[in-house]
Amino acid sequence: MQQRSSSAGLTLPFLFVLAIAGITAGLSFQASAQTSPPASSSADGYVLGPNDRIRLKVYGEPDITGEYEISNSGQVSIPLAGHIKAAGATTRQLEKSIASALAKGIVRDPRVNVEIAQYRPYYILGEVKKSGEYPYRNGLTVMDAVASAGGFTYRANENKVFLRRAGTGVEETLPLDAPVPVYPGDNIRIPERYF
């Protein structure tokens, strides 16, 4: 009788440790798969880049308030503030840059708010039916992107994807058996299957 209870006593802690290890492994996979999500909850940490569109509000200045697109050179042109470097900055950092530039001009004590109006597009090519440029939306995965592009062609390798993140020159090879997140400006390439 005592042997049974001691082995049962050892089994429960062992199962508990296995469960915790499984949860930890799942969390670490999620963390690595989502290195820099631009979800609305983390939009403050999102790094702006060319072709992102911002919504600018300068309180008391309706002529400056509006939507502006970041140029390919990474700058945004704001009336009374001039050309301001936006690529590589967060929305909060850009607010400070715009306020500083406006304060040097005729706007006294500018109160500035910057939000993301539209993320830059992502690109998909290779063995999909309609390759090209597509608008980004929060929570997008590679399989969502493939669906937007009309699905796989009959020659597509449906097991892996080549993905180049925006701002990097390195193309990663990732398996498609788990959801692969897509971020603004990413380049997705669906390879051909070899028979």
C-alpha positions in Angstrom: 0.0 0.0 0.0 2.8 2.4 0.9 4.6 1.6 -2.4 1.6 2.6 -4.4 1.1 5.9 -2.7 4.8 6.8 -3.0 4.8 6.0 -6.7 1.6 8.0 -7.1 3.2 10.8 -5.1 6.2 10.8 -7.5 3.9 10.6 -10.6 2.0 13.8 -9.9 5.0 16.1 -9.4 6.6 14.5 -12.5 3.4 15.2 -14.6 3.3 18.8 -13.2 7.0 19.4 -14.3 6.2 18.0 -17.8 3.1 20.3 -18.1 5.2 23.4 -17.0 7.9 22.4 -19.5 5.4 22.1 -22.3 3.8 25.5 -21.5 7.3 27.1 -21.3 8.3 25.6 -24.7 5.0 26.9 -26.2 5.6 30.4 -24.8 9.2 30.5 -26.1 8.0 29.4 -29.6 5.4 32.2 -29.6 8.0 34.7 -28.5 10.5 33.7 -31.2 7.7 33.6 -33.9 6.5 37.1 -33.1 9.7 39.1 -32.7 8.2 42.5 -33.5 4.4 42.5 -34.0 2.9 45.8 -35.0 -0.4 44.9 -33.2 -2.4 47.9 -32.2 -1.6 47.2 -28.5 2.1 47.6 -29.3 1.8 50.4 -32.0 3.9 52.6 -29.7 6.9 50.3 -30.2 6.4 49.9 -34.0 9.3 51.3 -36.0 8.1 53.4 -38.9 9.4 52.9 -42.4 8.9 54.1 -46.0 5.4 53.8 -47.3 3.8 53.8 -43.8 1.0 56.4 -43.6 0.7 58.4 -40.4 -2.2 60.5 -39.0 -0.9 63.7 -37.5 -2.9 65.9 -35.2 -1.5 69.3 -34.1 -4.0 70.8 -31.6 -5.2 74.2 -32.6 -3.6 73.9 -36.1 -6.1 72.4 -38.5 -4.0 73.3 -41.6 -1.2 70.9 -40.3 -3.5 68.2 -39.1 -3.9 65.3 -41.6 -2.5 62.2 -43.1 1.0 62.0 -44.5 3.0 59.2 -46.1 6.6 58.5 -45.3 8.7 58.8 -48.5 11.1 56.2 -49.9 13.9 58.4 -48.5 12.3 57.8 -45.0 11.2 61.4 -44.5 7.8 63.0 -44.0 7.0 66.5 -45.2 5.0 68.5 -42.7 3.8 72.1 -43.3 5.7 74.6 -41.2 8.0 71.8 -40.0 9.7 70.8 -43.2 11.2 67.4 -44.0 11.5 65.2 -40.9 13.2 61.9 -40.7 10.5 59.3 -39.8 12.0 56.0 -40.9 13.5 54.2 -37.9 11.5 56.1 -35.4 8.4 55.1 -33.3 5.3 57.3 -33.3 6.3 58.8 -30.0 9.8 59.7 -31.2 8.3 61.2 -34.4 5.9 63.3 -32.2 8.8 64.8 -30.4 10.7 65.5 -33.7 7.7 67.2 -35.2 6.9 69.3 -32.1 10.6 70.4 -31.9 10.5 71.4 -35.6 7.2 73.3 -35.2 8.4 75.1 -32.0 11.3 76.6 -34.0 8.8 78.1 -36.4 5.6 80.0 -35.8 3.7 77.4 -33.7 3.9 78.2 -30.1 4.0 75.2 -27.6 2.8 72.6 -30.2 0.9 69.7 -28.9 1.4 66.8 -31.4 -0.1 63.4 -31.7 1.0 60.8 -34.3 -0.9 57.6 -35.1 -0.4 54.9 -37.7 -3.1 55.4 -40.4 -1.9 52.6 -42.6 1.0 50.2 -42.4 3.2 49.7 -45.4 2.3 46.8 -47.7 3.8 43.4 -47.8 4.9 41.6 -51.0 4.3 38.0 -52.1 5.8 36.2 -55.1 6.6 32.8 -56.4 4.2 30.0 -56.7 1.0 31.9 -55.9 -1.8 32.7 -58.4 -1.6 36.5 -58.1 1.8 37.7 -56.9 2.3 41.4 -56.0 1.9 44.0 -53.3 -0.9 43.7 -50.7 -2.1 45.9 -47.9 -1.0 44.8 -44.4 -3.5 44.1 -41.6 -2.9 43.1 -38.0 -2.5 39.4 -37.2 -1.6 38.5 -40.8 0.1 35.1 -41.4 1.8 33.6 -44.4 -1.2 31.4 -45.1 -3.5 34.5 -45.0 -1.1 36.2 -47.5 -1.2 33.1 -49.8 -5.0 33.2 -49.6 -5.0 36.9 -50.5 -2.8 36.1 -53.5 -5.4 33.6 -54.9 -3.8 30.5 -53.3 -0.9 28.2 -54.3 -0.2 27.2 -57.9 -0.1 23.5 -58.6 3.7 23.7 -58.6 4.0 25.2 -55.2 5.9 23.6 -52.3 3.3 23.9 -49.6 5.7 22.9 -46.8 8.0 25.8 -46.6 8.3 29.5 -47.3 11.2 32.0 -47.9 10.6 35.1 -45.9 12.7 38.3 -45.9 11.8 40.7 -43.1 11.6 44.4 -43.9 14.9 46.2 -43.4 17.0 43.0 -43.6 18.8 41.4 -46.6 18.5 37.9 -45.2 15.9 35.4 -46.5 14.8 32.9 -43.9 13.5 29.4 -44.7 10.5 28.6 -42.5 8.2 25.6 -42.3 4.5 26.2 -42.9 3.3 23.6 -40.4 2.9 26.4 -37.8 1.5 30.0 -38.3 4.2 32.3 -39.6 3.5 36.0 -38.8 3.9 38.6 -41.6 4.9 42.2 -40.8 4.6 45.4 -42.8 7.2 45.5 -45.6 8.0 41.7 -45.5 8.8 39.8 -48.8 7.3 36.4 -49.0 8.4 33.9 -51.6 6.6 30.6 -52.2 9.1 28.1 -53.7 8.5 25.6 -56.5 8.0 21.9 -55.6 10.5 19.5 -57.1 8.9 16.2 -58.3 
